[in-house]
Structure formats: C-alpha cells, structure tokens
Amino acid sequence: MKVAIAGVGALGHHILRSILDSGKHSVTVLTRGEPRSNDPRITWRKVNYNDQSSLIEALRGIETCISTASSFDDAAFVQSQIALIEACLAAGVRRFVPSEFELDPFKRKDRVDYLIAKRKVLSFLDTSAVRDRIQCTIFTPGIFYDYYSPMTEDGKRHMSSESLVPIGFDMVVDLKNCRAELVEGMEDKRIRFTAVDDVGKIVARALELKSWPDQFLMSGENLSCMELIRLCERVRGKQFEIERMSIADVECKSEEAKKSNDVVGMFKWMTAPAVLGGEYGWDDKTAHGVDIKEVFPDEKFESLEEFLKRWW
Ligand SMILES: NC(=O)c1ccc[n+]([C@@H]2O[C@H](COP(=O)([O-])OP(=O)(O)OC[C@H]3O[C@@H](n4cnc5c(N)ncnc54)[C@H](OP(=O)(O)O)[C@@H]3O)[C@@H](O)[C@H]2O)c1
C-alpha cells in the first residue's frame, strides 16, 4: 500500500514509525518544511497548502492519506485540510484519515475552537461531492496515556514519547505531585485512554484491511475518574490529595480563560463539562463505528497501570 502522512509531528511520528516497522507499505511524508531524517524508507515531499499543484503532485499514486496535522491557527488548519482533501480527490487517493485521533466526534460537543475547526473539516468530508469519492475513516483513541508520563528534565516533552509536547495542564490527576482535581459528579464518569504507541501500531495494522468503516474506536482503558485516581495512587504508592470543585467554579474559570484568550485555560476548563457530559467515553454497544478489538482480537493494548509503572 502506498501511504502518505501529512504533517508528521507528535502523533505522526509514532504512526510513521509503526508503518515503517511493519515493512509492508511505502511511505511518503508531506511537509511544509525540509526532510527531517535521511531514512531511505521515507519519501519526503515538500508541499505548500496554498499551492494545489504541489499537493496533487505529492499525492499521485498514493492510496491512503493520513493527516496528522495540527495548528494553533484554526483558520489555517481548516484551509490546509480542505486543500489536502481536494488534492486527494484530484490525485485519485482512495482513503483519507482526517486529523482527529481523540474523542468520538459523533458524540463530542465542539466546546473549544480547535474542535470547531476539526468539525469544519469533517463537515467538508461529509458533503456528497467528497463522501462519494473517497473513504473517510476517523481513528478515535481517547486521551493518550503519555500525558501522564513524567516530563523530560528540560520540560519540553513527555518521557514516554520522543515527540509529544505537554498540553500545559494535568487532566484529573497530577502524578508528579500526587494530587487530583475532581468536579462534583465526575467520580463515576468514564474516560477512554490509549498509549500513543498503540495508536501508531493500530493505524499501521489497519492499513492491511480491505474495507474501513467511518470510525475505528480503540482504547487501552475505559476508567471512571475515581478508578483513574485509585490506579495512580497504586502506582505512586500513596494517597492523592483530591481538590473538589463545583461546576460553577469551573464555569467561572472557563469564562476568565475566554476573556483573556488563554487557549490552554479554555482547553483545561472545558474538560470537566465534557467529562460530565460523557464525551470522554463511549458505549461499546451504541457507539458509531467499529471497535478495533473486534477486528484484531489478538491485538494487545498496554494497560495504563503497566504503562505508568514503567515511568514512575
Ligand atoms: N488524543 C490525544 O490525547 C491527542 C494528543 C495529541 C494530539 N492529538 C491529535 O493528533 C493530531 C496531531 O496532533 P500533534 O500534536 O501530533 O500535532 P503537532 O505535532 O502539533 O503538528 C503536527 C504537524 O502539523 C503540521 N502543521 C502545522 N501547522 C499546519 C498548518 N497550518 N497546516 C498544515 N499542517 C500544519 C506540521 O508539519 P510540517 O511542518 O511538517 O508541515 C506539524 O509537525 C491532532 O488531530 C491532535 O488533536 C490527540
């Protein structure tokens, strides 16, 4: 299979490595910059998302295009992703994976700007002119375990991944300081998680399948917030201090973040309402799409406890 990956950054790195490790596919990386390795197995193509011909040329002969692009500039992200999809159509690419890789978009509310931007891309993919000509498949892994691994000494990335940069806050649990933040009602609300390396492996393995659904759901863990805290306490060998907050406190902080255009704050404070709304999990029986464990019953996902014990 001839595969292109557009925008190889934190996640793209893991997908690229797994595809190369499989030895089964040829890989082209689309980048706005210069080649970042001299691995002979990778074909690097410099592209300009404002220049359709550069994209079409880079995509000729490609069967599957996986986007792992991301940008703080939401308008630029949408523009580049629509240009990429249009180029895929022009070049005859059969399958497209949008840069989703998080919560189930059939369930989530688009509470922050980057999710609104992602929705615009999904809406474009869902127009009949696109839908009828290219298979679009979303990979949904929940939250990456790797955000719970310790930071490197320089604070630039998480130790479990050579490429994942911090999001700037701790989601529910802060393993370093043995603390947790719980908004009332979150105790039994569930969150799905997967190790970023497992996401890479699954995407690479899925390339072998003849047919793809609209969505592949995957998760190494499906934990309630309280189960997450207890698991982290076991790993750290001590009881966590739990700060309890009301949803009114969270709404107040969320408003403050919006007023000061604090992107990290907006992301942090949308977490509790989204967890309370069930958007960080999904129900195996009713979720839209196919659970990857049904497709690959032999696939072993690392557990969060095993993962954390390796790092703490
Ligand atoms: N579930 C989770 O916990 C989780 C965590 C992290 C990320 N994600 C998701 O995974 C996907 C990839 O995120 P990431 O953190 O890996 O991204 P990233 O490292 O921030 O960026 C990926 C690449 O996007 C390209 N890029 C930047 N600006 C662009 C633009 N305006 N147009 C087109 N390409 C652009 C860059 O590649 P070039 O410079 O080479 O062009 C960059 O290396 C996103 O959808 C993100 O939401 C999910």
The ligand as an SDF file (V2000), in Angstrom:
LIG
                    3D

 48 52  0  0  0  0  0  0  0  0999 V2000
   -5.9580   12.0500   21.9060 N   0  0  0  0  0  0  0  0  0  0  0  0
   -4.9740   12.7900   22.3790 C   0  0  0  0  0  0  0  0  0  0  0  0
   -4.6880   12.7920   23.6040 O   0  0  0  0  0  0  0  0  0  0  0  0
   -4.1700   13.6380   21.4250 C   0  0  0  0  0  0  0  0  0  0  0  0
   -2.9710   14.2110   21.8490 C   0  0  0  0  0  0  0  0  0  0  0  0
   -2.2070   14.9490   20.9390 C   0  0  0  0  0  0  0  0  0  0  0  0
   -2.6740   15.1370   19.6450 C   0  0  0  0  0  0  0  0  0  0  0  0
   -3.8700   14.5890   19.2730 N   0  0  0  0  0  0  0  0  0  0  0  0
   -4.3870   14.8060   17.9130 C   0  0  0  0  0  0  0  0  0  0  0  0
   -3.4560   14.2540   16.9920 O   0  0  0  0  0  0  0  0  0  0  0  0
   -3.3810   15.0730   15.8170 C   0  0  0  0  0  0  0  0  0  0  0  0
   -1.9350   15.5010   15.5950 C   0  0  0  0  0  0  0  0  0  0  0  0
   -1.5310   16.3170   16.6870 O   0  0  0  0  0  0  0  0  0  0  0  0
    0.0140   16.5320   17.0400 P   0  0  0  0  0  0  0  0  0  0  0  0
    0.0880   17.0040   18.4460 O   0  0  0  0  0  0  0  0  0  0  0  0
    0.7800   15.3470   16.5920 O   0  0  0  0  0  0  0  0  0  0  0  0
    0.3560   17.7600   16.0760 O   0  0  0  0  0  0  0  0  0  0  0  0
    1.6610   18.6870   16.0440 P   0  0  0  0  0  0  0  0  0  0  0  0
    2.8510   17.9140   16.4280 O   0  0  0  0  0  0  0  0  0  0  0  0
    1.3670   19.9560   16.7930 O   0  0  0  0  0  0  0  0  0  0  0  0
    1.6950   19.1130   14.4960 O   0  0  0  0  0  0  0  0  0  0  0  0
    1.7290   18.1440   13.5010 C   0  0  0  0  0  0  0  0  0  0  0  0
    2.2120   18.7430   12.2120 C   0  0  0  0  0  0  0  0  0  0  0  0
    1.2200   19.5870   11.6270 O   0  0  0  0  0  0  0  0  0  0  0  0
    1.8720   20.3470   10.5940 C   0  0  0  0  0  0  0  0  0  0  0  0
    1.2470   21.6810   10.5520 N   0  0  0  0  0  0  0  0  0  0  0  0
    1.3820   22.7000   11.4160 C   0  0  0  0  0  0  0  0  0  0  0  0
    0.6290   23.7490   11.0480 N   0  0  0  0  0  0  0  0  0  0  0  0
   -0.0320   23.3710    9.9190 C   0  0  0  0  0  0  0  0  0  0  0  0
   -0.9630   24.0050    9.0620 C   0  0  0  0  0  0  0  0  0  0  0  0
   -1.3900   25.2330    9.2860 N   0  0  0  0  0  0  0  0  0  0  0  0
   -1.4100   23.3030    8.0180 N   0  0  0  0  0  0  0  0  0  0  0  0
   -0.9920   22.0430    7.7760 C   0  0  0  0  0  0  0  0  0  0  0  0
   -0.1050   21.4020    8.5390 N   0  0  0  0  0  0  0  0  0  0  0  0
    0.3660   22.0630    9.6010 C   0  0  0  0  0  0  0  0  0  0  0  0
    3.3610   20.3740   10.9390 C   0  0  0  0  0  0  0  0  0  0  0  0
    4.0610   19.5780    9.9840 O   0  0  0  0  0  0  0  0  0  0  0  0
    5.0250   20.1900    8.8670 P   0  0  0  0  0  0  0  0  0  0  0  0
    5.6900   21.3890    9.4870 O   0  0  0  0  0  0  0  0  0  0  0  0
    5.9650   19.0640    8.6000 O   0  0  0  0  0  0  0  0  0  0  0  0
    4.1770   20.5310    7.7010 O   0  0  0  0  0  0  0  0  0  0  0  0
    3.4150   19.6760   12.3010 C   0  0  0  0  0  0  0  0  0  0  0  0
    4.5760   18.9460   12.5370 O   0  0  0  0  0  0  0  0  0  0  0  0
   -4.3270   16.2490   16.0690 C   0  0  0  0  0  0  0  0  0  0  0  0
   -5.5500   15.9700   15.4830 O   0  0  0  0  0  0  0  0  0  0  0  0
   -4.4500   16.2860   17.5830 C   0  0  0  0  0  0  0  0  0  0  0  0
   -5.6540   16.8630   18.0420 O   0  0  0  0  0  0  0  0  0  0  0  0
   -4.6110   13.8360   20.1170 C   0  0  0  0  0  0  0  0  0  0  0  0
  1  2  1  0
  2  3  2  0
  2  4  1  0
  4  5  1  0
  4 48  2  0
  5  6  2  0
  6  7  1  0
  7  8  2  0
  8  9  1  0
  8 48  1  0
  9 10  1  0
  9 46  1  0
 10 11  1  0
 11 12  1  0
 11 44  1  0
 12 13  1  0
 13 14  1  0
 14 15  2  0
 14 16  1  0
 14 17  1  0
 17 18  1  0
 18 19  2  0
 18 20  1  0
 18 21  1  0
 21 22  1  0
 22 23  1  0
 23 24  1  0
 23 42  1  0
 24 25  1  0
 25 26  1  0
 25 36  1  0
 26 27  1  0
 26 35  1  0
 27 28  2  0
 28 29  1  0
 29 30  1  0
 29 35  2  0
 30 31  1  0
 30 32  2  0
 32 33  1  0
 33 34  2  0
 34 35  1  0
 36 37  1  0
 36 42  1  0
 37 38  1  0
 38 39  2  0
 38 40  1  0
 38 41  1  0
 42 43  1  0
 44 45  1  0
 44 46  1  0
 46 47  1  0
M  CHG  2   8   1  16  -1
M  END
$$$$
